[in-house]
Amino acid sequence: MWKKYHNVTTIQEALTLLASDPLHSRIIAGGTDLLLEIERGKRPTLDTLIDISRVHELREIRLDAGRFYLGAMVTHNQVVADSRLHQHAALLVQACWEVGAPQIRNRATLVGNLVTASPANDTITPLMALNATVILASLHGQRSVALADFYAGFRATVLQPGEMVVGIEFDVLPTSSKAVFIKLGLRRAQAISVVNVAAILDFDGEIIRASSITMGSVAPTIIHLPEVEQFLIGKTLTDETMRLAGRMARQIPQPISDIRSTAAYRSEMVGTLLYRALRQLQSSMTYDWQTDPVLLVGKSSPQSALIAPATHTADQPIQTTINGQPYLIATGQHKTLLDWIREDARLLGTKEGCAEGECGACTVYLDGVAVMACMVPAPRAHLAEITTIEGLQHGEELHPLQQRFIEHGAVQCGFCTPGFVMAGAKLLEEHPHPSHAQVMQSISGNLCRCTGYYKIIDALHSLGEYSEKELT
């Protein structure tokens, strides 16, 4: 793991630290990709993490003169919650909604996705279709790079030592445009793309006058389909046009083959997904979007105080608040928050199921927001507020949802129960009378290996009779 961990408060602090040892340091934002790479030994020379999650200026979403700016700490759930992006860049919202589960979307950032540079990352595809620009910064100044020029190959970017991405820019879509993002995964939630497509068409009446078609998870990088884009110009979206475009897309040379799909299957699905995207644009079908989506951020998210930067090494304790109680712990600075809570804070209610952000058993609240503790570095807890399953009850009185789990027999073997209860309690804080769709969204990041979610779902629905005051 890492040897030094820096919590910074400004971009300048981050750049100064990065420049001091660029070959052994790495910026960490959400960390949902980076922590897995570290755990799997893919970063053997990494000594230092520079955490920018408390740099508040990097959380901004700005719309100025028809152009969006998204800072490097803008999370997927921030995009999902932003009405301006719904109106002017809905395909990006659609892609963000497809990423992981609510707890992951509360930590994972768009810029982190771009820097990870996986061709299966969902948000790169719509941003490429939007002709986005990335803003890079170092101690020598800033430079802008078109996203199409940002990638140098498979999981490789043009970032130079000492540089970090501070934001993304792209124009709003004109009112004459229609756009859509579609993803094919192997399951309904928490799925990595087998293929994804973003399509933007600009119309003059019914005639297509411009098109932007991008595909993800079919090549070493996200790609445009220039032949298809050119073919569509001057056409109307007839069934014949859409089918011909799909056939052209299938001619992509040598699509990648990996654990999720063979190249032959991808070749077939590239055409199928493009046809579906064009058909959706033709019919102006609305995206299957849940109004008032579940974010698991609650009613308000307290900002953790960090007045000055803090460095954590083996001899620098972590000062935090857990379940309303102050903690000063001198050990575990190199661990994940999950391991630190269990091994150093000695709170054993939070469980480890997968340690890869897949099962949700380790769900806790970090500064009021539901996250997966296995995907958070322990030093991020410094001067933060943490709530674990032990903190939901008041003295001897259980949280209403805990009581309902008992009454409905929703506990089963009990291993997944803490994560389900934490996700469910945050859902009920946001939506005291949730719809069935909202209940299902709230637990999309939680796996029950005993199967049989029915009693869990029943327990969540049964709380509709409680008042909002009783649920908080």
Secondary structure, 3 states (H helix, E strand, C coil): CCCEEEECCCHHHHHHHHHHCCCCEEEECCCCCHHHHHHCCCCCCCCEEEECCCCHHHHCEEEECCEEEEECCCEHHHHHHCHHHHHHCHHHHHHHHCCCCHHHHCCCEHHHHHHHCCCCCCCHHHHHHCCCEEEEEECCEEEEEEHHHHEEECCEECCCCCCEEEEEEEECCCCCEEEEEEEECCCCCCCCCCEEEEEEEEEECCEEEEEEEEEECCCCCCEECHHHHHHHCCCCCCHHHHHHHHHHHCCCCCCCCECCECHHHHHHHHHHHHHHHHHHHHHCCCCCCCCCCCCCCCCCCCCCCCCCCEEECCCCCEEEEECCEEEEECCCCCCEHHHHHHHCCCCCCCCCCCCCCCCCCCEEEECCEEEEHHHCEHHHHCCCEEECHHHCCECCECCHHHHHHHHCCCCCCCCCHHHHHHHHHHHHHHCCCCCHHHHHHHCCCCCCCCCCCHHHHHHHHHHHHCCCCCCC
